[in-house]
Amino acid sequence: MKSFLALVAFVLMSASALAQTAPTVTLEPVNVTVNAGATASFISTASGNTTPTVQWQVSTDAGVTFNNLSGATNTTLSFTVGSSQNGNRYKAVFTNPTGSTTSAVATLTVLSPPTIVANSGPTSISRVSGQTATFSVRATNFVSVSWESRSSSSGTFRPIPNATTFTGDTTTLSFTAVDALNGSQYRAVFTNADGSTTSSIATLTVTNPSTTPTPTPAPTPTPGVSTSGVLIYELSFKHTDGFNVDFWDEGYIIVPATGGEGSALLSATDNGIRTFRSFESSVSFFNAKDKHNNYSVMAMAGTSPSIVCIQAFGKADDKVKANGPTYSITVRAAETMKGLAQASRDESTLALTAQPRDGTLGFLEFAEVKATLDQRLTDLANENASSVGSMFTYLKTLLTRRGYVEEADTTSDGDGTDAETTTDATTDTTTTTTN
């Protein structure tokens, strides 16, 4: 009997041993190609009795040596990819009591397409017809870039040939804004060997003062104040590479026709937000002569720590009429003045907890400025015998109706009080006739 039982036990043990099998790979991992920052997944399975365990291994030296990946003991290996992992190789090792087997080796290819720097643009802008429209955006890891445009948000983007300029890793698109481009949209496409990355979309709004409908109800200039006439110039700024901030886009100056103290309004559009800043009684305007020519001269200044300075002049070769209800005056004045504008601010007096703009303690910006006589507004002012002050108020109202918000005057002399300088200047009326 004992011999019989021993025989049965031996047979059962032999059958159990015969039922165990070594691992066999049933699904091999395959090569994976993904962009940096995406998720890569490798899958491999095996059969065997008993069920085999799995351990993934990685080689960073083109398959010469492999090392275990900590915690990688599932049949699926998933992880977020970095560019430094390009070319790494992976395999799965399956093990049970009867032995081990290894899967095929799979290679990870990591693509690194260009990266657009956050909040670097392009941003939507508004320009008056005839002004320069500029879009820019910054990216890294690119070989080439192209700008594309479409006529509206429902159109198809098409490449703009020969449209790209660079400053470091920033690409810029500049062109003259015309009425037909109102509502057009723009984007930049950066490309390298690993692919392309497309920027956000920016929209261009083009306005034309001569065709812009008068707001309803329309503001009206205060009549019957001026007795000497008013000239109104439209300002435009040509941006140059600056330090920390963007400059103004456009504006107005309102000055007496015979010269003297005037006022200014400067406006800008930043990230779709329209703002303007008013400078009352901060502009000097006068005519001057040298041996050969007459000149119109305009100057504007603010005081520390916030300064906006503009200087411009032009030949006073044009006879400008200022006709009002009680007067008719003709002066020699420049229809166009050109010069330089500067904006700066010293923020060193701010408390450190106030977080200065851009983390700096100041900014500085330069631009070319052009002042062009706006005959329509000039005529409107003089038909109502409006003063510099009443037209200043009128244009503030007009800008507000067009969606601009007045920016607070942050000029301070360090003790919390506002300060602006007023500069008087001698006037020179070259030709005057009074009815």
Steps between C-alpha positions, in 0.01 A plus 500: 500500500776746587670424172177572316452838669861601432450414134185712480678799662788466258266496202312806623820696560632405159173615336516834681858551391412413144212761506739795581636681192757773447381848398433562131457850357159533336509874417819684413546873576522727194694818430331820621530856362350789701551871557689618806254546785262231372444151644684198358364146555667164441301175534624141521338180628610140559342164586632226729413280792522643750404847377826690451581832663635787289781750549568775246854603425647805324822558308636852458809390304342365182436154645847426637376472859150475651390591852177435688246782514383545857133412543458398135336161566183519290455372147444863389781751556378864476682823582525867399774552250785749517726594211800344681338155466523502121659174382447308826423130455259291705434127551296284737644205698243232594578254782336199672642208702601317187705781344507839329457639149552844354286691252627673190659841544287807411647846435356833617526793256425839656406783268567857615297738283536877560363648822323836505589708805193555717328839470746616232235572237380565249231728644205664328549868418308800366652742250383800306510448124845594373682418824743211540360177645753277676455150641773309681543170681791323666587130476786261571649197322389598150682497167257701287183702544227621268211741554150417382190715463134474418246768417263413785440246775314276252768512230791270419851583617749552218877565516627858474811491278820676609338633816735398778757701694684394815638655815663212687233234545213743432343519155316812387248570225455867399287658229282802431146469631234587239122491517479173303694318774250578775418174683785305342683245716863394532705216650859372487604140426836388641665190352796269566587145401266360765189690395317832511337710769239766423456816704174644623295714260508882508240726341562839335235769538540787255323829562478804276423830674357641179248218468445400862133565582440771755393342829134539593426717683795691360709717731510862387777753557419789728422796271587864522813496719808541281573826323833403343448157343611147581719249314465126562776257400466123492799315645639166386795314651746272323612247758866421548664228706449608860594387844199388705174643368298569189455855383186694410338423165341831409350816642410868456646835592277808520676838483412866437529593133720797591720293729515450874400242757314189385392154614550141384323164504699179442334164441610137471356152458662221701367142494172633364464759780473862380630769731591868472688750713421872511761775534321828559696824452820303441576587137679803358439599138654793315640615169866587457724627221853450387664684212309307237194322638209521736452207738223372722637356822321281755636388836345302785639388836399336827686496830688232694452222579259450206609682186363524149700735280423580137681740271405550136527768234432558132516772238216748537445527125121464505246771564255351746167675535309505824155638423256553785170681552673822605840473340699382200869447558767359271829384644805337354526158660646162412252244380744233618747502790744219571716428803580271791292378794628354826319338791673412825422432862713466811334244727775486761276681749242221494475268798661168419171328579335692214669279238632748243405451138691210340700461824708806410543837668422705194441502129606698196357505149564703184289548189494716192198731507312662214241774546264555206249786491147359524312750285160347575537537877666839459206625294254354751671682784513833325147485362389490864767748618609227743796553731790263558336395827158427355647297211714312753179401683327420170775264384511325840127435461553380143770252608276373780216443254740300282571260787814657650541522878691787654817390679562652841777758527761325713745789487638557850784697648551238769271644769174379348410825323453525126720730301510604135700783349358768276734663254418841356645607169515812292262488201565631153202563276632534148184616323183630665183647354202585718150571382 
